[in-house]
Amino acid sequence: MMHDFAITENYAIFMDLPLYFSPKDMVKEKTLIFTFDETKKSRFGVLPRYAKNELLIKWFELPNCFIFHNANAWEDGDEVVLVTCRIDKPDLDMVSGAMKEKLENFSNELYEMRFNMKTGVASQRKLSAPAVDFPRINENYTGRKQRYVYGTVLDNIAKVKAIIKFDLHAESDTSKTKLEVGGNVQGIFDLGPGQFGSEAVFVPREPGVSSEEDDGYLIFFAHDENTGKSSVNVIDAKTVSPEPVAVVELPYRVPYGFHAFFVTEEQLREQAML
């Protein structure tokens, strides 16, 4: 199965991962509808974006895993680089609807994967401790090399307890068993007790790439289980200061787990004219 894919300027990266959707087994064997095969490797297909023949796809193998969300991908010489959130031996309870109160042995970690288009060799290296998901970037850099990744720290599969900023130019400390500031972790915004949120969307202060890559804001939904209120939070992407730039209270509850994106007023006007 594949949940997400990535693009570079010239390639698209598709994932053939050993998580299978098997409704027949669910009915006949009374098992979960999902089956994860730990005996098979994970395959990554790199296809030229404007290919007119599927034979042009080049397949790479890496150790067994599953992936929900990618951060970005780009080209580096002969290599195609993918930054993603990799899960080692996924707990099928998290995809079957049987939600756990807390994440236990959840190995969702930020990884860099490299696919050498000339030699056919694939490699990977770990960039974080668990549990990280819903990675976002300054989308002006989609498909091109970028420095910063804005992820979420998970409390369980649907609840985000913090926003985390990674600096890919800094050396990661793979000896750490929990996420904390230092190494390639530049900042963590903790939502506080009983408060949980969603993925953080990066909004540049100025459009384009003329300013610094992290000069902008992170916007995300949050829900306070203590008061029952939901809000939109805006924080400084550069400093990840514990003091938010703005908090806008919402009249209705926003469910956990929703994706979002940001559009400017000009983009909205353009859509209205279509």
C-alpha positions as CSV (number, residue, x, y, z in Angstrom):
1,M,0.0,0.0,0.0
2,M,1.0,3.6,-0.5
3,H,-0.4,6.6,1.5
4,D,1.8,9.4,0.1
5,F,4.4,10.1,-2.6
6,A,7.0,12.8,-3.4
7,I,8.3,14.8,-6.3
8,T,11.6,16.4,-7.2
9,E,12.1,18.7,-10.2
10,N,12.5,15.8,-12.5
11,Y,11.2,12.7,-10.7
12,A,8.3,11.3,-8.8
13,I,8.9,8.8,-6.0
14,F,6.3,6.0,-5.5
15,M,6.3,3.6,-2.6
16,D,5.5,-0.1,-2.7
17,L,5.3,-1.0,1.0
18,P,4.4,-4.4,2.5
19,L,1.1,-3.3,4.2
20,Y,-1.7,-5.1,2.5
21,F,-5.4,-4.4,2.4
22,S,-7.2,-7.8,2.5
23,P,-11.0,-7.7,3.0
24,K,-11.3,-11.3,2.0
25,D,-9.1,-12.5,4.9
26,M,-11.0,-10.2,7.3
27,V,-14.2,-12.0,6.4
28,K,-13.0,-15.5,6.1
29,E,-10.3,-15.6,8.8
30,K,-11.8,-12.9,11.1
31,T,-8.5,-11.0,11.0
32,L,-7.7,-7.3,10.7
33,I,-8.4,-5.9,7.2
34,F,-4.7,-4.8,7.1
35,T,-1.8,-7.3,7.1
36,F,1.9,-6.2,7.4
37,D,4.4,-8.7,5.9
38,E,7.7,-8.4,7.9
39,T,9.4,-10.8,5.5
40,K,9.3,-8.4,2.5
41,K,11.4,-5.4,1.8
42,S,10.1,-1.9,1.0
43,R,10.4,-0.8,-2.6
44,F,10.7,2.7,-3.9
45,G,10.1,3.5,-7.6
46,V,11.7,6.6,-9.1
47,L,10.0,7.6,-12.3
48,P,10.8,10.6,-14.5
49,R,7.9,13.0,-14.1
50,Y,7.3,13.3,-17.8
51,A,7.9,9.7,-18.7
52,K,5.6,8.3,-21.4
53,N,6.6,4.7,-20.7
54,E,6.2,2.9,-17.3
55,L,9.4,0.9,-18.1
56,L,11.4,4.1,-17.3
57,I,10.7,3.6,-13.5
58,K,13.7,2.5,-11.5
59,W,13.1,0.4,-8.4
60,F,15.1,0.4,-5.2
61,E,14.8,-1.7,-2.1
62,L,15.3,-0.8,1.6
63,P,14.7,-2.6,4.8
64,N,11.1,-3.4,5.7
65,C,9.0,-0.4,6.9
66,F,5.8,1.6,6.4
67,I,5.5,5.3,5.6
68,F,2.5,7.6,6.1
69,H,3.9,11.0,5.2
70,N,6.9,12.5,3.4
71,A,8.5,15.8,4.1
72,N,10.2,16.6,0.7
73,A,12.5,15.2,-2.0
74,W,15.2,16.7,-4.2
75,E,18.0,15.8,-6.5
76,D,21.7,15.8,-5.3
77,G,24.0,14.8,-8.2
78,D,23.3,11.2,-9.2
79,E,21.0,10.7,-6.1
80,V,17.4,11.4,-5.4
81,V,16.9,12.3,-1.8
82,L,13.7,11.6,0.2
83,V,13.1,13.0,3.7
84,T,10.2,11.0,5.3
85,C,8.7,9.6,8.5
86,R,9.5,5.9,8.6
87,I,7.8,3.3,10.8
88,D,9.6,0.2,11.7
89,K,7.2,-2.8,12.3
90,P,4.0,-0.8,12.5
91,D,1.5,-1.6,15.2
92,L,-1.6,-2.6,13.2
93,D,-3.9,-1.4,16.0
94,M,-3.2,2.2,14.9
95,V,-4.6,1.6,11.4
96,S,-7.5,-0.7,12.4
97,G,-9.4,1.9,14.4
98,A,-8.4,0.5,17.8
99,M,-6.8,3.6,19.1
100,K,-4.4,3.4,22.0
101,E,-4.5,5.9,24.8
102,K,-0.7,6.4,24.5
103,L,1.8,5.4,21.8
104,E,3.8,2.4,22.9
105,N,6.8,1.2,20.9
106,F,5.7,3.5,18.1
107,S,8.8,3.9,16.0
108,N,7.8,6.7,13.6
109,E,11.1,8.5,13.0
110,L,12.4,11.1,10.6
111,Y,14.7,9.5,8.0
112,E,16.7,10.5,5.0
113,M,16.7,8.0,2.1
114,R,18.9,8.2,-0.9
115,F,18.5,6.5,-4.3
116,N,21.5,6.5,-6.7
117,M,20.1,6.7,-10.2
118,K,23.5,5.7,-11.7
119,T,24.5,2.7,-9.4
120,G,21.0,1.5,-8.4
121,V,22.1,1.6,-4.7
122,A,19.7,2.8,-2.0
123,S,20.7,3.9,1.5
124,Q,19.0,5.5,4.6
125,R,19.9,7.1,7.8
126,K,17.9,8.0,10.9
127,L,17.4,11.7,11.7
128,S,15.3,11.6,14.9
129,A,13.9,9.7,17.9
130,P,10.2,8.7,17.9
131,A,7.4,9.7,17.5
132,V,7.3,12.2,14.6
133,D,4.8,12.5,11.8
134,F,2.9,15.0,9.6
135,P,6.1,16.7,8.4
136,R,5.7,20.0,6.5
137,I,8.2,22.4,4.9
138,N,8.2,25.9,3.3
139,E,6.3,24.8,0.2
140,N,8.2,27.2,-2.0
141,Y,11.0,24.5,-1.7
142,T,8.8,21.5,-2.8
143,G,10.9,19.3,-5.0
144,R,14.1,21.2,-4.2
145,K,16.7,21.0,-1.4
146,Q,15.5,22.7,1.7
147,R,16.9,23.0,5.3
148,Y,14.0,22.9,7.7
149,V,11.3,20.4,8.5
150,Y,8.3,21.2,10.8
151,G,6.9,18.0,12.2
152,T,4.6,16.9,15.0
153,V,5.3,15.1,18.2
154,L,2.6,12.4,18.7
155,D,0.8,11.5,21.9
156,N,-1.2,8.8,20.1
157,I,-1.9,8.3,16.4
158,A,-4.5,11.1,16.3
159,K,-3.3,13.5,19.0
160,V,-0.4,16.0,18.4
161,K,1.2,17.2,21.7
162,A,3.9,19.4,20.3
163,I,5.3,21.0,17.1
164,I,9.0,20.3,16.4
165,K,11.4,22.0,14.0
166,F,14.3,20.1,12.5
167,D,17.4,21.6,10.9
168,L,18.7,19.2,8.3
169,H,22.0,21.0,8.1
170,A,22.8,20.1,11.7
171,E,24.1,16.7,12.8
172,S,21.4,14.5,14.3
173,D,22.0,12.7,17.6
174,T,20.8,9.2,17.0
175,S,21.6,8.1,20.5
176,K,18.7,10.0,21.9
177,T,15.6,8.0,22.8
178,K,13.2,10.9,23.1
179,L,12.7,14.2,21.2
180,E,14.4,17.2,22.8
181,V,16.1,20.4,21.7
182,G,19.7,19.8,20.6
183,G,21.5,18.3,17.6
184,N,19.2,18.8,14.6
185,V,16.1,19.6,16.8
186,Q,16.1,23.4,16.7
187,G,12.9,24.0,18.7
188,I,9.8,22.3,20.2
189,F,6.5,24.1,20.9
190,D,4.6,22.2,23.6
191,L,0.9,22.6,23.5
192,G,0.5,22.0,27.2
193,P,-1.4,19.6,29.5
194,G,-4.6,18.3,28.0
195,Q,-4.1,20.3,24.7
196,F,-3.6,18.6,21.4
197,G,-3.3,19.8,17.8
198,S,-2.8,19.1,14.2
199,E,0.0,19.3,11.6
200,A,1.6,22.8,11.4
201,V,1.4,24.6,8.0
202,F,4.3,26.9,7.1
203,V,3.3,30.3,5.8
204,P,6.1,32.5,4.6
205,R,6.2,36.1,5.9
206,E,6.9,37.2,2.3
207,P,6.0,35.2,-0.8
208,G,8.7,33.5,-2.8
209,V,12.2,32.5,-1.8
210,S,13.9,36.0,-1.5
211,S,13.8,35.9,2.3
212,E,15.2,33.2,4.7
213,E,13.6,29.8,4.4
214,D,12.2,29.8,7.9
215,D,11.1,33.4,8.0
216,G,7.4,32.9,8.5
217,Y,4.7,31.4,10.7
218,L,3.4,27.9,11.6
219,I,-0.4,27.7,11.8
220,F,-2.2,24.7,13.3
221,F,-5.5,23.8,14.9
222,A,-5.6,23.0,18.7
223,H,-8.2,21.6,21.0
224,D,-8.2,22.0,24.8
225,E,-9.7,19.0,26.4
226,N,-9.8,20.8,29.8
227,T,-12.2,23.5,28.5
228,G,-13.6,21.9,25.3
229,K,-12.5,24.8,23.2
230,S,-10.8,24.7,19.8
231,S,-8.5,27.4,18.4
232,V,-6.2,28.3,15.5
233,N,-2.6,28.9,16.8
234,V,0.0,30.9,15.0
235,I,3.7,30.6,16.1
236,D,7.0,32.0,14.9
237,A,8.6,29.4,12.6
238,K,12.1,30.9,13.1
239,T,12.2,31.0,16.9
240,V,9.5,28.4,17.8
241,S,8.9,30.7,20.8
242,P,6.7,29.3,23.5
243,E,4.7,32.6,23.2
244,P,2.3,32.3,20.2
245,V,2.0,35.1,17.8
246,A,-1.8,34.7,17.8
247,V,-4.5,32.4,19.1
248,V,-7.9,32.6,17.4
249,E,-10.7,30.9,19.3
250,L,-13.1,28.9,17.1
251,P,-16.9,28.6,17.6
252,Y,-16.8,24.9,16.8
253,R,-14.7,21.8,17.6
254,V,-12.1,20.8,15.0
255,P,-11.5,17.0,15.0
256,Y,-8.0,15.6,15.5
257,G,-6.1,14.4,12.5
258,F,-7.3,16.9,9.9
259,H,-4.8,18.0,7.2
260,A,-4.9,21.7,6.0
261,F,-3.2,24.1,3.7
262,F,-2.9,27.9,3.5
263,V,-4.1,30.1,0.6
264,T,-3.6,33.8,0.2
265,E,-6.4,36.3,-0.4
266,E,-5.1,36.7,-4.0
267,Q,-5.3,32.9,-4.5
268,L,-8.9,32.9,-3.2
269,R,-9.9,35.7,-5.6
270,E,-8.3,33.8,-8.5
271,Q,-10.4,30.7,-7.6
272,A,-13.6,32.8,-7.4
273,M,-13.0,34.0,-11.0
274,L,-12.7,30.5,-12.5
